[in-house]
Amino acid sequence: MIVCRSLPAAAPQARTRPGPPRCPPGAPPPPSARAPAPAPYKAPPDPLFAGVASPYHLAIPGKFVVVGKQPDGDSVRFVAENAAQYRDLRNGHRARVSSDGSVQLRFEAIDAPEVHYGTAAQPLGPEARAAALQWLGFRNVRFADDGITVTSARPASVPGLIMSKAVEINGRPVSYVLRAEDAPVRGRGWKTVDRKVLAATLNQHLIQTGDVYPTFYTSTPRQHRQILRALAVEARIEGAGVWALDSTWQFVLEDQRSIGPEGALILPKLFRRATDYLKDRADGFAGTFPEWILDASTTPYRDENDGVVVDERLEVHLADLVQQRNRRIQFQADPLDIVFVEK
């Protein structure tokens, strides 16, 4: 394309060297002389996500199933439309897909009071489970005599979507959970979990209502931890759900009843450690609970002494935060200020 130049007011009669042809009267000026086109509008970045890598998760569509299963407040079984997608996750080889195509999930960023840790359970475990199943859309859920296994539910399955980055050490995809009907994400593939997506998840809902404890890992995007922690603080101020009973900071550990359904409600991860300690104590272990945490971690393939980051600054171990005086256990950190190191 030939670009001409606009004629000057008084054009010279001679030129010493050739230049671009002159534009005839009425011709548009060359592109360089035109006003630049306005840039398309671009919304300002979310301050929380500005300057950081986007937290991408793999969107995996499928359905949630509960009949014949043992769901609780932070885990349910999920059948992916394409189970091969699990291989794209970090440590995807760990995924344990059963013969019916379902896999047990671990809900990202939350830990619900236990319904069935072996035969042990906690206060508010059934309430957390009921809240999760109702949000997913299951109604008329009936259980076997054990109170754990679902015998019937309407509907039998619920279409949904999980967003995951990795499969944890026990073979469960660590997932944000969304209903298909109102998920702000379509299709499959790697997507950004921004504020809008996070707000549509079961995970955020259960933290907001206080039905579960927020339990963060170093694999949980820091931006998500900030959002969810703020919601948990509000729930605790209101005394909602678990926060009305929480005794994590100090509780009596005498036997299983002291932390069972009629006992003290404590952080579920701490409850599981305490339950295992009580079993070993019945079998002859003579030390304290903190000593057991250290001792059990010397057993191959058993690491009870989790790494913990306190207040985003100090990395310690779980045993460092647990003190025991006679039967009384004190936890030396605010549960909302700790992040567990992902294994």
KASUL-V28281 format. One record per pair of residues at least 24 apart in sequence whose C-alpha atoms are under 6 Angstrom apart, sorted by the first residue. I is the first residue (numbers start at 1). J is the second residue. Records with the same first field share a line. If there is no record, write none. Layout:
BEGIN
I = J, J
END
This chain:
BEGIN
55 = 192, 193
56 = 190, 191, 192
57 = 163, 164, 165, 190, 191
58 = 163, 164, 189, 190
59 = 162, 163, 188, 189
60 = 161, 162, 188
61 = 161
62 = 159, 160, 161
63 = 158, 159, 160
64 = 157, 158
65 = 157
67 = 150, 151, 152
68 = 149, 150, 151
69 = 149, 150
70 = 148, 149
72 = 129
73 = 112, 128, 129, 132
74 = 107, 111, 112
75 = 105, 106, 107
76 = 104, 105
77 = 102, 103, 104
78 = 102, 103
89 = 165, 166
90 = 166
91 = 167
92 = 167
94 = 171
95 = 171, 172
96 = 171
104 = 172
105 = 172, 173
106 = 172, 174
107 = 174, 175
108 = 174, 175, 176
109 = 214, 215, 216
110 = 213, 214, 215
111 = 212, 213, 215
112 = 212
113 = 268
121 = 260, 261
122 = 260, 261
123 = 261, 265
128 = 211
177 = 201, 202
207 = 232
210 = 235, 240, 241, 242
211 = 241, 242
216 = 339
217 = 339, 340, 341, 342
218 = 341, 342
249 = 330, 331
250 = 329, 330
251 = 328, 329
252 = 327, 328
253 = 327
254 = 327
290 = 319, 322
307 = 340, 341
308 = 339, 340, 341
309 = 338, 339
310 = 337, 338
311 = 337
END
